[in-house]
Amino acid sequence: MATIAAIFVSANSFTVSGNHTEHFEAGTALKLYQGVDGVDPTYVDSSSYSAGTGLTTCVTTESVVTSNLATVRVSEVVPAKVPLDALNDQLAASTLSATDVTNIQNIAPVLYTGASGDMFYRNGAGALVILEEPADLTKILGWAGGFPAWVDKGVTNGDDHDHIGGDGAAIAEGAISLSDVTTADASMDKHGLMPKLSNDPTKFFRGDGQQVYIGGGEGLYRNVIINGNFDIWQLATSFANCAHYQIVADRWVWGQSAGTATWTISADTDTPDTYTKNSLKIACTGADATLGATDETHIRYMVEGCDLKKLRGKTCTLSFWVKSSITGTFCIAFVGALGTDELGTNSYTQIKEYTINQADTWEQKTITIVFDYASDTNWNYDQLAGLKIRFTLRCGANNQTTSDTWNAGNFMGTSNQVDFASASSRNFYLSRVQLNEGAVQLPFAYRHWASEKRLCDRYLQVFWADTGGVNVCIGFAPSTGGANFDLPLRATMRIAPTVTAKGTIITDYDAQTVAGTGVSVTGLTSYARSKTHAKWTLDKTGGFTAGNPYQHRLVTTSGALVVSAEWGTP
């Protein structure tokens, strides 16, 4: 930094000799010192040099230059190298004048934090001004992009400092809901902060403020519902005049314990999207105009106790797609079975209502429920029935209760439930049913078909013949009255299963000797002895030779061997 001599002219000005003017450019900030030769000069003022030739006058802002001092010296200060520590010292001491601030505010930020914690800057008049608005920062720092608006209110009150825009009301723990969150800016407009995030390390906030799982929690197995997309139909794809307890799609059971309406349940290609193959269609083929007190109709999914255990005491979300011929209020019954009374009345029920708003239109529904029911220590958390989820279509007065609370008893819905069977030719569709842990609906978990089939095999295994004359397995006749068969199963089943034959005896299945001689059997007896093997006897008094091997033969493609550990009738 060059120091050059300056000549006193008057109390407010001095000159710089012409041979030194090349050191300065127009607008250069100068520091003015005065003193006698041989003595350290004293800082007096800052000035701004105006370009000129020869003897050039520099005007100061204060009458500080005195004629009785022999020397006035000026130091060049390059704009980009204003020493901020010196400026801050001057600002803190309030020694910078208005012209000083005007001259240097485009050179470096002039900000000062006072003892109160507030931030100040010098305006063009030299006054200290509290920094209040983003426009002040934009002006001082030259940030062209600007700043977002300040939060209108503080987030708490009762403290000892001011808030921009005034004090805000105190916010109670957990009082911020998803309704406080905007899509564009997570609750900044209301509170200046986001909702409290769970301590669960698998969750994060989406852009719309919702808590979601990283990778979907348990990945493809986050969905407690097996075959929620109705891909697996081992027994058949259509069931006319469907009876109470009939297994339809795998893991789904039809229910109508009272009432005269008739129904057909089938797999249907009408789905909410192009990559879902099937929906479950319920068609009312015969109306029941009078709703009796005990009448009820529903489609049911049973959650095994060991799958329910991980949901105990937690908030969970049931999501599904639905399409209906009629609009109105529909109910879902969450029924927990106590002890070994899996299907009886010794239960607790919570009813949840949902509304179908538009007829013949796919709509997605989301229901949140907390499994914090009373007496939950008596509920099943093993291989027994844990939770029935009923999608109700009609329910009489004896099957009704209040919603949104756990009530002792086995119920179907509320008095608001529509009567879907009051007229025929009505259709009800379900698709993409999912029950996951957490208060947020997660994307539907699409599992590989083979994986989904393997899960279904724990409850139902059906052995069909692709062509007639297929042997299921070879057995042994311990006596002349029948042949015993033992078939290793594809998967370990929930309990030791029951074996039945599908089709007409003799016509669709029978027994056969190894040599190919048929035995016109009269029946099949099941033995539930193992979770890993199916055991049964084909019966015919005097029809077998004791000690000989026999084959269980499927005569036609309509014959099948059905092995079931499901809560329903194959």
C-alpha positions as a printed NumPy array, in Angstrom:
array([[   0.   ,    0.   ,    0.   ],
       [   1.672,    3.183,   -1.176],
       [   1.881,    6.213,    1.118],
       [   2.297,    9.534,   -0.625],
       [   2.513,   13.126,    0.425],
       [  -0.492,   15.351,    0.309],
       [  -0.614,   19.126,    0.683],
       [  -3.066,   20.864,    2.981],
       [  -5.424,   23.177,    1.151],
       [  -8.24 ,   23.864,    3.58 ],
       [ -10.039,   22.314,    6.512],
       [ -11.97 ,   20.063,    4.177],
       [  -9.54 ,   19.313,    1.401],
       [  -6.02 ,   18.44 ,    0.439],
       [  -4.166,   17.946,   -2.819],
       [  -2.012,   15.19 ,   -4.2  ],
       [   0.863,   16.172,   -6.461],
       [   0.502,   15.241,  -10.086],
       [   3.391,   12.864,  -10.243],
       [   1.476,   10.576,   -7.862],
       [  -1.936,   10.62 ,   -9.461],
       [  -1.175,    7.53 ,  -11.48 ],
       [  -1.41 ,    5.54 ,   -8.271],
       [  -5.146,    6.062,   -8.086],
       [  -8.223,    5.234,  -10.11 ],
       [ -11.52 ,    7.008,   -9.9  ],
       [ -13.483,    5.907,   -6.828],
       [ -10.393,    4.63 ,   -4.995],
       [ -10.878,    4.7  ,   -1.239],
       [  -8.173,    6.653,    0.561],
       [  -7.021,    6.798,    4.141],
       [  -5.936,   10.223,    5.415],
       [  -3.239,   10.64 ,    8.063],
       [  -1.576,   13.763,    9.375],
       [   1.463,   14.357,   11.553],
       [   4.914,   15.863,   11.742],
       [   7.929,   14.316,   10.123],
       [   9.458,   11.513,   12.093],
       [   6.336,   10.911,   14.121],
       [   3.774,    8.181,   13.397],
       [   0.879,    9.855,   11.662],
       [  -2.583,    9.814,   13.173],
       [  -5.519,    8.359,   11.199],
       [  -7.987,   11.094,   10.461],
       [ -10.528,   10.164,    7.829],
       [ -11.305,    8.227,    4.687],
       [ -11.735,    9.976,    1.407],
       [ -12.524,    9.138,   -2.195],
       [ -10.162,   10.201,   -4.946],
       [ -11.537,   11.676,   -8.166],
       [  -9.384,   11.184,  -11.245],
       [  -7.636,   14.197,  -12.607],
       [  -4.305,   15.517,  -13.779],
       [  -1.745,   17.672,  -12.127],
       [  -2.523,   18.949,   -8.7  ],
       [  -5.796,   17.219,   -7.769],
       [  -8.025,   18.108,   -4.853],
       [  -9.505,   15.386,   -2.626],
       [ -12.469,   16.44 ,   -0.551],
       [ -12.845,   15.026,    2.952],
       [ -16.111,   14.578,    4.825],
       [ -15.136,   16.226,    8.074],
       [ -13.162,   19.302,    9.097],
       [ -10.269,   17.386,   10.505],
       [  -7.296,   18.481,    8.451],
       [  -5.393,   21.262,   10.178],
       [  -2.927,   23.65 ,    8.574],
       [  -0.452,   23.67 ,   11.394],
       [   0.685,   20.147,   10.643],
       [   3.548,   19.919,    8.248],
       [   2.493,   16.772,    6.413],
       [  -0.658,   15.111,    5.269],
       [  -0.233,   11.587,    4.004],
       [  -2.665,    9.491,    1.999],
       [  -2.715,    5.696,    1.667],
       [  -4.353,    3.956,   -1.272],
       [  -6.902,    1.308,   -0.319],
       [  -7.697,   -1.079,   -3.188],
       [ -11.486,   -1.781,   -3.283],
       [ -11.151,   -5.548,   -3.034],
       [  -8.78 ,   -5.34 ,   -0.102],
       [ -10.574,   -3.205,    2.458],
       [  -9.391,   -4.577,    5.828],
       [ -12.611,   -5.836,    7.377],
       [ -11.199,   -5.857,   10.878],
       [ -10.509,   -2.128,   10.623],
       [ -13.964,   -1.452,    9.258],
       [ -15.566,   -3.473,   12.027],
       [ -13.543,   -1.593,   14.624],
       [ -14.67 ,    1.694,   13.162],
       [ -18.244,    0.552,   12.925],
       [ -18.277,   -0.662,   16.504],
       [ -16.838,    2.663,   17.623],
       [ -19.366,    4.544,   15.449],
       [ -16.488,    6.437,   13.817],
       [ -17.539,    5.812,   10.212],
       [ -19.35 ,    8.718,    8.635],
       [ -22.221,    8.586,    6.168],
       [ -19.84 ,    9.273,    3.267],
       [ -17.556,    6.535,    4.533],
       [ -20.376,    4.017,    4.413],
       [ -21.537,    5.224,    1.023],
       [ -18.049,    4.927,   -0.371],
       [ -17.284,    1.48 ,    0.936],
       [ -20.633,   -0.349,    1.005],
       [ -20.027,   -1.694,   -2.504],
       [ -16.58 ,   -2.858,   -1.476],
       [ -17.352,   -5.181,    1.429],
       [ -20.327,   -6.152,    3.581],
       [ -20.695,   -3.764,    6.497],
       [ -22.523,   -5.784,    9.142],
       [ -22.327,   -5.506,   12.877],
       [ -23.689,   -7.776,   15.583],
       [ -24.578,   -5.856,   18.705],
       [ -24.583,   -7.073,   22.294],
       [ -28.315,   -7.75 ,   22.041],
       [ -27.669,  -10.304,   19.334],
       [ -29.324,   -8.207,   16.632],
       [ -27.502,   -7.587,   13.369],
       [ -27.015,   -3.968,   12.134],
       [ -25.736,   -2.25 ,    9.036],
       [ -24.895,    1.346,    8.172],
       [ -27.274,    3.018,    5.757],
       [ -26.35 ,    5.775,    3.315],
       [ -26.867,    8.392,    6.016],
       [ -24.396,    6.642,    8.261],
       [ -26.982,    5.506,   10.789],
       [ -26.943,    2.036,   12.328],
       [ -30.042,    0.144,   11.142],
       [ -31.267,   -3.245,   12.411],
       [ -31.281,   -5.927,    9.73 ],
       [ -34.945,   -6.92 ,    9.383],
       [ -35.832,   -7.861,    5.845],
       [ -34.217,  -10.001,    3.129],
       [ -34.162,   -6.893,    0.934],
       [ -31.59 ,   -5.371,    3.308],
       [ -29.228,   -8.3  ,    2.753],
       [ -29.827,   -8.165,   -0.973],
       [ -28.925,   -4.455,   -0.99 ],
       [ -25.85 ,   -4.766,    1.213],
       [ -24.406,   -8.013,   -0.103],
       [ -25.519,   -7.637,   -3.694],
       [ -27.165,  -11.083,   -3.856],
       [ -29.283,  -10.845,   -6.976],
       [ -31.23 ,  -14.016,   -6.267],
       [ -32.877,  -12.54 ,   -3.183],
       [ -34.09 ,  -14.36 ,   -0.09 ],
       [ -37.347,  -16.115,    0.875],
       [ -39.761,  -14.234,    3.062],
       [ -39.245,  -14.344,    6.805],
       [ -41.41 ,  -16.702,    8.806],
       [ -44.345,  -14.593,    9.976],
       [ -44.391,  -15.862,   13.539],
       [ -41.967,  -17.319,   15.996],
       [ -42.25 ,  -20.962,   17.036],
       [ -42.531,  -20.405,   20.763],
       [ -43.25 ,  -17.751,   23.329],
       [ -42.404,  -17.014,   26.919],
       [ -38.699,  -16.462,   26.181],
       [ -36.644,  -13.3  ,   26.588],
       [ -35.969,  -12.303,   22.995],
       [ -37.942,  -10.897,   20.118],
       [ -39.185,  -12.881,   17.123],
       [ -39.357,  -11.575,   13.607],
       [ -42.955,  -10.524,   12.992],
       [ -43.968,  -10.932,   16.619],
       [ -44.315,  -13.74 ,   19.138],
       [ -45.974,  -16.947,   18.08 ],
       [ -48.007,  -19.318,   20.197],
       [ -46.252,  -22.227,   21.89 ],
       [ -46.498,  -25.501,   19.963],
       [ -47.344,  -28.556,   22.01 ],
       [ -45.416,  -31.779,   21.525],
       [ -46.887,  -33.775,   18.653],
       [ -49.4  ,  -31.066,   17.748],
       [ -48.195,  -30.639,   14.175],
       [ -50.138,  -32.863,   11.802],
       [ -49.756,  -33.66 ,    8.125],
       [ -52.438,  -31.05 ,    7.44 ],
       [ -49.889,  -28.446,    8.569],
       [ -47.551,  -29.522,    5.795],
       [ -47.705,  -28.023,    2.329],
       [ -46.463,  -29.755,   -0.778],
       [ -44.122,  -26.914,   -1.684],
       [ -42.622,  -26.113,    1.691],
       [ -42.964,  -28.473,    4.633],
       [ -44.936,  -26.344,    7.112],
       [ -42.659,  -23.299,    6.757],
       [ -45.664,  -21.073,    6.049],
       [ -47.263,  -22.107,    9.326],
       [ -44.534,  -22.968,   11.801],
       [ -41.142,  -22.538,   10.211],
       [ -40.306,  -26.183,   10.853],
       [ -41.176,  -29.71 ,    9.785],
       [ -43.244,  -32.236,   11.758],
       [ -41.322,  -34.245,   14.304],
       [ -39.577,  -37.191,   12.669],
       [ -39.811,  -40.615,   14.217],
       [ -36.69 ,  -42.076,   15.783],
       [ -37.127,  -45.039,   13.454],
       [ -33.943,  -45.   ,   11.312],
       [ -35.794,  -46.574,    8.38 ],
       [ -38.036,  -43.525,    7.884],
       [ -37.527,  -40.191,    6.188],
       [ -39.639,  -37.203,    5.121],
       [ -40.908,  -37.053,    1.572],
       [ -41.22 ,  -33.695,   -0.224],
       [ -44.865,  -33.45 ,    0.842],
       [ -43.917,  -33.921,    4.504],
       [ -45.092,  -37.531,    4.859],
       [ -43.017,  -40.088,    6.735],
       [ -42.14 ,  -43.004,    4.497],
       [ -39.93 ,  -46.034,    4.814],
       [ -36.553,  -46.219,    3.177],
       [ -36.848,  -49.169,    0.818],
       [ -40.31 ,  -49.902,    2.147],
       [ -39.449,  -51.145,    5.645],
       [ -39.46 ,  -54.913,    5.148],
       [ -39.144,  -54.572,    1.4  ],
       [ -41.416,  -56.902,   -0.538],
       [ -42.605,  -58.529,    2.704],
       [ -43.856,  -55.325,    4.344],
       [ -47.376,  -56.3  ,    3.187],
       [ -48.969,  -58.577,    5.767],
       [ -51.649,  -59.553,    3.223],
       [ -50.737,  -62.574,    1.105],
       [ -52.217,  -62.586,   -2.412],
       [ -53.479,  -59.046,   -1.961],
       [ -53.235,  -58.588,   -5.722],
       [ -55.34 ,  -61.717,   -6.42 ],
       [ -52.765,  -63.409,   -8.62 ],
       [ -53.203,  -66.91 ,   -7.157],
       [ -56.436,  -68.895,   -7.667],
       [ -55.534,  -72.56 ,   -7.058],
       [ -59.073,  -73.915,   -6.748],
       [ -60.798,  -72.119,   -9.622],
       [ -61.214,  -68.644,  -11.122],
       [ -65.004,  -68.488,  -10.777],
       [ -67.442,  -69.612,   -8.072],
       [ -71.138,  -69.436,   -8.877],
       [ -73.711,  -69.481,   -6.036],
       [ -70.829,  -69.071,   -3.622],
       [ -71.459,  -70.682,   -0.231],
       [ -70.512,  -69.548,    3.255],
       [ -66.851,  -70.313,    4.116],
       [ -65.957,  -70.993,    0.469],
       [ -62.295,  -70.39 ,   -0.329],
       [ -62.153,  -68.335,   -3.535],
       [ -58.851,  -66.664,   -4.427],
       [ -56.058,  -68.074,   -2.288],
       [ -56.227,  -66.677,    1.286],
       [ -59.657,  -65.106,    0.662],
       [ -62.861,  -66.658,    2.027],
       [ -66.468,  -65.773,    1.219],
       [ -68.905,  -65.231,    4.069],
       [ -72.71 ,  -65.133,    4.246],
       [ -73.956,  -66.805,    7.386],
       [ -77.515,  -65.498,    6.947],
       [ -79.515,  -64.025,    4.073],
       [ -80.849,  -65.285,    0.742],
       [ -78.847,  -63.202,   -1.744],
       [ -76.836,  -65.148,   -4.322],
       [ -73.366,  -64.294,   -5.512],
       [ -70.672,  -65.187,   -8.022],
       [ -67.044,  -64.588,   -7.096],
       [ -64.454,  -64.533,   -9.88 ],
       [ -61.089,  -63.308,  -11.072],
       [ -61.603,  -60.338,  -13.379],
       [ -59.33 ,  -58.409,  -15.726],
       [ -60.93 ,  -55.058,  -14.773],
       [ -58.097,  -53.552,  -12.686],
       [ -56.984,  -50.078,  -11.572],
       [ -53.804,  -50.185,  -13.694],
       [ -52.285,  -51.97 ,  -16.654],
       [ -49.714,  -53.981,  -14.686],
       [ -52.228,  -55.631,  -12.329],
       [ -53.535,  -58.864,  -13.845],
       [ -56.607,  -59.632,  -11.73 ],
       [ -59.07 ,  -58.069,   -9.396],
       [ -61.54 ,  -59.962,   -7.208],
       [ -65.06 ,  -59.433,   -8.544],
       [ -68.176,  -59.978,   -6.428],
       [ -71.371,  -60.059,   -8.484],
       [ -74.784,  -60.03 ,   -6.832],
       [ -76.77 ,  -62.419,   -9.04 ],
       [ -79.858,  -62.599,   -6.817],
       [ -81.158,  -59.827,   -4.563],
       [ -82.385,  -60.105,   -0.98 ],
       [ -84.759,  -57.155,   -0.671],
       [ -85.249,  -57.466,    3.096],
       [ -82.267,  -57.081,    5.384],
       [ -82.791,  -59.312,    8.405],
       [ -81.276,  -58.588,   11.793],
       [ -78.797,  -61.475,   11.488],
       [ -78.053,  -61.093,    7.779],
       [ -74.487,  -60.408,    6.757],
       [ -72.285,  -60.724,    3.668],
       [ -68.546,  -60.14 ,    3.403],
       [ -65.27 ,  -61.195,    1.823],
       [ -62.661,  -62.04 ,    4.43 ],
       [ -58.905,  -62.285,    4.856],
       [ -57.471,  -64.074,    7.89 ],
       [ -54.132,  -62.889,    9.313],
       [ -52.247,  -65.708,   11.006],
       [ -51.271,  -64.947,   14.599],
       [ -47.526,  -65.091,   13.95 ],
       [ -47.955,  -62.389,   11.25 ],
       [ -50.114,  -60.264,   13.555],
       [ -47.566,  -60.316,   16.375],
       [ -45.269,  -57.742,   14.767],
       [ -48.211,  -55.295,   14.527],
       [ -49.109,  -55.528,   18.2  ],
       [ -49.586,  -52.077,   19.735],
       [ -48.589,  -50.306,   16.51 ],
       [ -50.267,  -47.936,   14.099],
       [ -50.904,  -49.677,   10.781],
       [ -52.322,  -48.713,    7.407],
       [ -54.699,  -50.743,    5.26 ],
       [ -54.791,  -49.553,    1.656],
       [ -56.745,  -50.965,   -1.266],
       [ -58.429,  -50.142,   -4.559],
       [ -62.186,  -50.571,   -4.834],
       [ -64.84 ,  -50.205,   -7.524],
       [ -68.568,  -50.477,   -6.898],
       [ -71.828,  -50.225,   -8.807],
       [ -73.259,  -48.06 ,   -6.026],
       [ -71.889,  -45.277,   -3.841],
       [ -72.217,  -44.811,   -0.09 ],
       [ -70.678,  -45.854,    3.203],
       [ -68.996,  -49.24 ,    3.418],
       [ -67.347,  -50.886,    6.421],
       [ -64.28 ,  -52.949,    7.182],
       [ -64.322,  -55.05 ,   10.339],
       [ -61.041,  -55.851,   12.104],
       [ -61.9  ,  -58.841,   14.301],
       [ -59.409,  -60.41 ,   16.671],
       [ -59.98 ,  -63.98 ,   17.811],
       [ -59.169,  -64.868,   21.419],
       [ -57.619,  -68.194,   22.378],
       [ -58.662,  -71.302,   20.501],
       [ -62.09 ,  -69.844,   19.639],
       [ -60.746,  -68.763,   16.248],
       [ -64.028,  -68.175,   14.45 ],
       [ -66.463,  -67.771,   17.335],
       [ -67.926,  -64.826,   19.213],
       [ -65.136,  -64.515,   21.771],
       [ -63.597,  -61.599,   19.928],
       [ -62.891,  -57.88 ,   19.85 ],
       [ -63.934,  -55.843,   16.802],
       [ -63.073,  -52.399,   15.502],
       [ -65.111,  -51.075,   12.593],
       [ -63.687,  -48.608,   10.096],
       [ -65.906,  -46.808,    7.59 ],
       [ -64.939,  -45.617,    4.125],
       [ -66.932,  -43.904,    1.376],
       [ -67.27 ,  -44.838,   -2.269],
       [ -67.812,  -41.514,   -3.969],
       [ -68.363,  -42.403,   -7.608],
       [ -70.054,  -45.458,   -9.084],
       [ -68.198,  -47.787,  -11.455],
       [ -64.887,  -45.983,  -10.857],
       [ -61.705,  -47.287,   -9.301],
       [ -60.902,  -45.419,   -6.082],
       [ -58.013,  -45.942,   -3.698],
       [ -58.822,  -46.013,    0.014],
       [ -56.563,  -45.77 ,    3.041],
       [ -57.507,  -46.718,    6.593],
       [ -55.33 ,  -46.237,    9.671],
       [ -55.802,  -48.385,   12.746],
       [ -53.885,  -48.868,   15.997],
       [ -53.713,  -52.435,   17.281],
       [ -53.857,  -51.369,   20.919],
       [ -56.934,  -53.412,   21.734],
       [ -58.028,  -54.448,   25.194],
       [ -57.073,  -57.903,   26.487],
       [ -54.529,  -58.241,   23.679],
       [ -52.513,  -60.705,   25.758],
       [ -55.253,  -63.265,   25.059],
       [ -55.117,  -62.826,   21.291],
       [ -53.414,  -65.389,   19.13 ],
       [ -49.817,  -64.745,   18.105],
       [ -49.008,  -68.223,   16.843],
       [ -50.302,  -70.38 ,   13.981],
       [ -53.918,  -69.851,   15.033],
       [ -56.205,  -67.144,   13.676],
       [ -54.981,  -63.735,   14.77 ],
       [ -57.078,  -61.174,   12.914],
       [ -60.011,  -61.326,   10.52 ],
       [ -60.295,  -58.455,    8.048],
       [ -63.819,  -58.36 ,    6.629],
       [ -64.852,  -56.209,    3.676],
       [ -68.548,  -55.949,    4.458],
       [ -71.307,  -55.706,    1.829],
       [ -74.327,  -55.855,    4.125],
       [ -75.045,  -56.374,    7.835],
       [ -78.235,  -56.518,    9.88 ],
       [ -78.799,  -54.873,   13.232],
       [ -77.401,  -57.79 ,   15.261],
       [ -74.061,  -57.465,   13.46 ],
       [ -73.719,  -53.708,   13.929],
       [ -71.661,  -51.685,   16.403],
       [ -69.95 ,  -48.306,   16.659],
       [ -66.851,  -47.402,   14.645],
       [ -63.266,  -46.433,   15.534],
       [ -63.057,  -48.234,   18.869],
       [ -62.501,  -51.806,   20.015],
       [ -65.793,  -53.405,   21.046],
       [ -66.183,  -56.807,   22.66 ],
       [ -67.938,  -59.149,   20.235],
       [ -67.941,  -60.307,   16.625],
       [ -69.339,  -57.549,   14.362],
       [ -69.551,  -56.696,   10.661],
       [ -70.18 ,  -52.949,   10.385],
       [ -72.144,  -49.914,   11.504],
       [ -75.717,  -48.86 ,   10.803],
       [ -74.321,  -46.712,    7.964],
       [ -73.29 ,  -49.752,    5.902],
       [ -75.061,  -49.9  ,    2.52 ],
       [ -77.124,  -52.98 ,    1.666],
       [ -75.363,  -54.16 ,   -1.465],
       [ -77.82 ,  -57.02 ,   -2.007],
       [ -80.987,  -54.904,   -2.044],
       [ -80.886,  -55.21 ,   -5.854],
       [ -79.224,  -57.659,   -8.226],
       [ -76.771,  -57.02 ,  -11.06 ],
       [ -74.444,  -55.098,   -8.792],
       [ -70.679,  -55.574,   -8.909],
       [ -67.999,  -54.948,   -6.304],
       [ -64.266,  -55.17 ,   -7.118],
       [ -61.156,  -55.304,   -4.915],
       [ -57.521,  -54.921,   -5.957],
       [ -54.071,  -54.337,   -4.459],
       [ -54.952,  -54.867,   -0.799],
       [ -52.076,  -54.1  ,    1.561],
       [ -51.652,  -53.923,    5.341],
       [ -48.346,  -52.393,    6.436],
       [ -46.888,  -51.074,    9.636],
       [ -46.897,  -47.289,   10.043],
       [ -49.323,  -44.395,    9.634],
       [ -48.346,  -43.872,    5.992],
       [ -49.603,  -45.777,    2.99 ],
       [ -46.641,  -47.434,    1.291],
       [ -46.443,  -48.33 ,   -2.39 ],
       [ -47.948,  -51.748,   -3.069],
       [ -45.385,  -54.538,   -2.639],
       [ -45.357,  -56.569,   -5.839],
       [ -43.825,  -59.936,   -5.122],
       [ -42.696,  -62.45 ,   -7.717],
       [ -45.489,  -64.87 ,   -8.66 ],
       [ -43.467,  -67.88 ,   -7.446],
       [ -42.799,  -66.164,   -4.099],
       [ -46.476,  -65.311,   -3.661],
       [ -47.45 ,  -68.877,   -4.568],
       [ -45.002,  -70.235,   -2.001],
       [ -46.62 ,  -68.099,    0.706],
       [ -50.057,  -69.349,   -0.344],
       [ -48.862,  -72.954,   -0.133],
       [ -48.651,  -72.63 ,    3.65 ],
       [ -52.464,  -72.559,    3.661],
       [ -53.586,  -74.397,    0.535],
       [ -52.008,  -76.812,   -1.945],
       [ -53.983,  -78.146,   -4.894],
       [ -52.686,  -80.928,   -7.152],
       [ -54.315,  -80.85 ,  -10.579],
       [ -53.871,  -83.117,  -13.574],
       [ -52.815,  -81.283,  -16.718],
       [ -54.139,  -84.301,  -18.624],
       [ -56.255,  -87.255,  -17.585],
       [ -54.681,  -90.365,  -16.085],
       [ -52.113,  -88.661,  -13.841],
       [ -51.027,  -90.406,  -10.649],
       [ -50.665,  -88.2  ,   -7.572],
       [ -48.577,  -90.665,   -5.587],
       [ -48.216,  -94.363,   -4.677],
       [ -49.702,  -95.789,   -1.481],
       [ -50.041,  -99.143,    0.28 ],
       [ -53.063, -101.213,    1.244],
       [ -52.7  , -102.457,    4.837],
       [ -56.041, -104.284,    4.491],
       [ -58.709, -105.037,    1.925],
       [ -60.732, -101.982,    3.008],
       [ -58.497,  -99.256,    1.669],
       [ -55.104,  -97.936,    0.575],
       [ -53.089,  -95.417,    2.607],
       [ -51.256,  -92.531,    0.901],
       [ -48.539,  -90.173,    2.185],
       [ -47.555,  -87.183,    0.048],
       [ -44.605,  -84.857,    0.862],
       [ -45.823,  -81.276,    0.552],
       [ -44.378,  -78.324,   -1.36 ],
       [ -44.168,  -76.198,    1.814],
       [ -44.659,  -76.616,    5.532],
       [ -48.296,  -75.832,    6.246],
       [ -49.817,  -73.773,    9.033],
       [ -51.225,  -76.855,   10.775],
       [ -51.53 ,  -80.521,    9.854],
       [ -53.79 ,  -80.218,    6.806],
       [ -57.064,  -81.774,    5.749],
       [ -57.149,  -83.677,    2.455],
       [ -60.161,  -83.699,    0.137],
       [ -60.757,  -84.729,   -3.451],
       [ -62.087,  -82.296,   -6.026],
       [ -64.309,  -83.735,   -8.703],
       [ -66.616,  -86.745,   -8.95 ],
       [ -65.475,  -90.006,   -7.443],
       [ -64.678,  -92.725,  -10.018],
       [ -65.357,  -90.298,  -12.872],
       [ -62.562,  -87.853,  -11.938],
       [ -60.414,  -89.847,   -9.511],
       [ -59.947,  -93.394,   -8.24 ],
       [ -57.334,  -95.916,   -7.116],
       [ -55.34 ,  -98.088,   -9.471],
       [ -53.013, -101.018,   -9.108],
       [ -49.446, -100.698,  -10.324],
       [ -50.455, -102.928,  -13.226],
       [ -53.153, -100.415,  -14.173],
       [ -56.268, -102.134,  -12.822],
       [ -58.727,  -99.601,  -11.43 ],
       [ -60.478,  -99.811,   -8.088],
       [ -63.874,  -98.135,   -7.88 ],
       [ -63.343,  -96.448,   -4.529],
       [ -66.279,  -95.241,   -2.455],
       [ -64.675,  -92.411,   -0.546],
       [ -61.656,  -90.611,    0.873],
       [ -60.672,  -90.346,    4.535],
       [ -58.24 ,  -87.605,    5.626],
       [ -55.729,  -87.885,    8.485],
       [ -54.289,  -84.631,    9.86 ],
       [ -50.992,  -85.825,   11.316],
       [ -48.173,  -83.737,    9.873],
       [ -47.522,  -80.187,    8.635],
       [ -45.107,  -81.468,    6.016],
       [ -47.057,  -84.463,    4.645],
       [ -50.596,  -85.027,    3.451],
       [ -52.071,  -88.335,    4.652],
       [ -55.316,  -89.978,    3.476],
       [ -56.986,  -93.278,    2.626],
       [ -58.999,  -94.22 ,   -0.457],
       [ -61.766,  -96.5  ,    0.769],
       [ -63.46 ,  -99.531,   -0.766],
       [ -64.65 , -102.398,    1.408],
       [ -63.093, -105.548,    0.007],
       [ -61.728, -103.688,   -2.968],
       [ -58.032, -103.925,   -2.199],
       [ -55.483, -106.677,   -1.794],
       [ -53.731, -106.328,    1.538],
       [ -49.998, -105.726,    1.169],
       [ -50.186, -104.461,   -2.423],
       [ -49.179, -100.977,   -3.672],
       [ -51.788,  -98.679,   -5.248],
       [ -51.797,  -95.341,   -7.038],
       [ -54.108,  -92.377,   -6.464],
       [ -55.081,  -91.549,  -10.024],
       [ -56.676,  -88.372,  -11.391],
       [ -58.856,  -89.721,  -14.16 ],
       [ -59.735,  -86.341,  -15.758],
       [ -58.527,  -82.747,  -15.599],
       [ -61.538,  -81.993,  -13.388],
       [ -60.097,  -84.13 ,  -10.613],
       [ -57.705,  -82.736,   -8.018],
       [ -56.253,  -83.503,   -4.628],
       [ -56.806,  -80.566,   -2.259],
       [ -54.643,  -80.131,    0.853],
       [ -55.886,  -77.341,    3.096],
       [ -54.818,  -75.617,    6.317],
       [ -56.998,  -72.591,    5.5  ],
       [ -59.887,  -71.161,    7.543],
       [ -62.509,  -72.115,    4.982],
       [ -63.899,  -74.826,    2.733],
       [ -62.112,  -75.741,   -0.517]])
